[in-house]
Amino acid sequence: MFVTLVGLGCGTTDTMTAEGQRAILEADCLLGAGRLLEALPASCSQARVSATKPGDLLEGILSSGAERPCVVYSGDTGFYSGTRSLLPLLEERSIPHKVLPGVSSVQLLSARLGRPWQDWVLRSAHGVRCDPVAALMEGAGRPAFFLTGGTLGPADLCRKLTEAGLGELTVTVGEYLSYPQETIRSGRAADFSGLAFAPLSVLLCEGIKAPPRRAPGFPDEAFLRDKVPMTKQEVRAAVLGKLAPAPTDVLWDVGAGTGSVSVELALAAPAGHVWAVERHADACALIRRNREKFGAWNLTLVEGTAPDVLADLPAPDGVFLGGSGGNLAAIVDAVLAKNPAARICISAIALESLASAVAALTDCGLSVEVSQISVSRTKKAGSLHLLTANNPVFLITGVQP
């Protein structure tokens, strides 16, 4: 027995390779999804087994008695294809096999637009959870391509973009690629969010404005501040070091102020999400402006007082508490109720705040570490440069022992 796995391309024989067509014609049994088998040419008169799950396909191969079975897949075998699940099963049983690719929808759309796709971010929204904002943030200015289908079509993805503030983003939808009714349309995400698209559609989003990737600690003057308190550059860098955000982390910034820490966290976790919690209206306005200035589209502002507004937020991987409004212990309890393993970092200037933070974390059974950061900056005085001290800041971190 020798098994061949063939990508059928975008749906028509024109997007199959000649090698793939020969493999199908020479096979003595064809296996795959029913709709794919039905679409094969009438000249393919071999026995057919309708199956999609890897285990069912393997069982069909073994029970067919065929010497040259052929498993067919839509699209390309290396682009979000079911081949990745069947191949390990064949290898476990030492069944000889080979894989023949097909033309993928990303290749076809790229060709139709006359653009290279080598720098596109590639994602599937076909029957799986997909965050288009995270994909664009992760791409850092590169276009993002999405396979769509199931519960998430192009309009749904455009709606998510619009809700995040990216309604003006240029998007392109390709419908029925390679079929006679093929259509390609471009427009604004906000406009496309209310349209209906074909079940066989793909979406291309142009890249978004994003600052260059860099180590944490943007200069203070880079942020819009007015008179709202802001965590200074050196302390911000230390906070990110303490929280150590991973690219996909969910993060909270409670008492976000200007949003400087929120922005830094959002850029450090481009495939994750940051929730900035702030109760003062003037600070909320600044957070919105800084979010847009830095292109931190994976940042959501939550207006209100903690811990009241924390109940509906997703469980955090890490939390920064820059202000608690006197509710520190209750906020810590709310964090740990969501995720007992969450990493917590609290900043404090007053000794009383330091003592309250240590007590709140210790009472919850966390292992506590306190760091003091003292920063002095130069100030020019005539021809001299003198050091001026900022207020010392305590960073109190708590983790499970």
Secondary structure, DSSP 8 states (H G I E B T S, - for coil): --EEEEE-BTSSGGGS-HHHHHHHHH-SEEEE-HHHHHHS-TT--SEEEE--SHHHHHHHHHHH--SSEEEEESB-TTSS-THHHHHHHHHHTT--EEEE----HHHHHHHHHT---TT-EEEE-SSS---HHHHHHHHTT--EEEE-BTTB-HHHHHHHHHHTT-TT-EEEEEESTTSTT-EEEEEEHHHHTT----SSEEEEE----------S---GGGS--TTS----HHHHHHHHHHH---TT-EEEEES-TTSHHHHHHHHH-TTSEEEEEE--HHHHHHHHHHHHHHT-TTEEEEES-TTGGGTTS---SEEEES--TT-HHHHHHHHHHH-TT-EEEEEESSHHHHHHHHHHHHHTT-EEEEEEE--EEEEEETTEEEEEE---EEEEEEE--
